[in-house]
């Protein structure tokens, strides 16, 4: 006898190839053709029927949604971050939550490195100027940027992405210092020749400060006015993690007052878009949360979220558990 197929709801109309295994095994609902994603209210209406939810990093999975989902067994989040999910409530309800650490590590580190280069060598700014006749010329003492070679990068959050960034920084001739909740094993520190520092020491000693920590209530405004005040006047701040880790208003003041050299931001505190004042500043490079936005990674992440669900239902244990370990 053929059992009833499990039902999986995917909130976003992703490329299908990565989902082929999932589609073979279960009844998978995607938004209809031509529709980018299901809204929160649409998911709220539908979720009571589903055994699995595949949410995106910006889709809120809150208490109300979980309460509307009596059959839900697994939330497979399409992201390494899971601050969009009420993890403690999901745990209380016995719902497994999973994420996608492996596919996002290298591309996010690439994005951080790209922002570092772009801010320090003013690549985006000079590209913009070059498009306006007369706005820039070739000269020896104009258009000056900052070298990376011999400088110190301070990585806040030395997990997988932080370490992938450390490798890139080393290949550019930088020294690595880091701050983390827990100090790394000596063998890992040795790999990057990395020095563990308190947050304040790191801020005072680094030429580049990169935020690579997860967002939680403990890391809200990890970098605020006081911390920006500790940074060197030629330092650069990079955030490819989550916007609220940095106090955006304090950052704007620091940039305006030339207290730091510049910033590279892939994420913003107040939603998907930067505060308007940032748009006026040449020493800021911004991207619309594209840290994992490559064609390859989109396929890899789809396969990974699928594997988390399949392994869970087949009793092999998901690939990457966030709770119920
Ligand atoms: C992207 O922001 C992610 O958390 O994977």
Boltz pocket constraint, residues with backbone or C-beta under 6 A from the ligand:
constraints:
  - pocket:
      binder: B
      contacts: [[A, 57], [A, 78], [A, 79], [A, 80], [A, 81], [A, 82], [A, 100], [A, 104], [A, 240], [A, 241], [A, 291], [A, 292]]
      max_distance: 6.0
